[in-house]
Amino acid sequence: MDKIINDFSIGLFIWQAFILLSIGLWIYCLIDILKNKFAQNDKLIWILLVLLIPFIGSLLYLLIGKNKKLKLN
C-alpha cells in the first residue's frame, strides 16, 4: 500500500488530466456543432476538422466557429 502512494507521478497526472480535458473539449465541440445551424457546408467542414485534428480543431472551433453559427431569431 505504501508503494502505491510513493509511486505517484505528477507528470503522469498532468498528462492524464490534459487527455481527459481534451476529450471533454472534443465531445463538447462535436455536440455544439451538431445542435446548431451553419451557412452552406460549414457544419460539415467543422465536423471534419474536429474529428481529424481533435485538439487543434476543437480550439479553432471555439475561437472561430462559434461566431459563425446562424442566429435563428
N, C-alpha and C positions, 0 to 999 in steps of 0.2 A: 504494500500500500504506500509506503514512504517513497518507493522508487517512482511511482506514477506522479506524485506531487513534485518530486525533484526533477523529473524529466520534462517539465513544462517548457516549451519553447515559444518565446514571444514572437519570433519571426514566423513560425508556423501559424500562430494565432492571427497575426496580421494578414497573412495570405488567405487564410480561411475566411476571415471577415471580409476581405476585399472580394473574394469569389462569391460569397453569399450576397453582398450588396450589388455586385454586377448582375447576378442572376435576377435579383428582385427588380433592378432597374430595367433589365431586358423585358421581363414579364409586364411591368407597368407600361412600358412604351408600346409593346405589341397590343395590349388591351386598349390603350388610349387611341392608337391608330385605327383599330377595328371598330371602335364605337363612334368615331367621328367621320364627317364627310370632308372630302378634299376636292379640289378642282382637277378635272381631267384624270390623268393617270397618276397623280401624286400619291394616292393611297398605296398603289402597287409598288411604286418606287420606294416609299418609306418602309414598307414591309420587307422588301428585298434587302434594303440597306441594313435594317436592324437584324434580319436573320443571317445575312452573310458576314457582316462585320459587327458582332454583337455589342461590344463595349463602346467602340467609337461611333457606331451607328446610333446607339441609344443616346449618347451625348449630343450628337449632331441633331437628332430629332428634338431633344429638349431645348436646344439652343435656337434652332431654325424652324423645325417642322411644326411646333405648337403654334407658332404665329401664322402658319399657312392654312390652318383649319378654316372651314367656311362657317360663317355665323348663320344660324338657322332663323333667327328672328329678324 
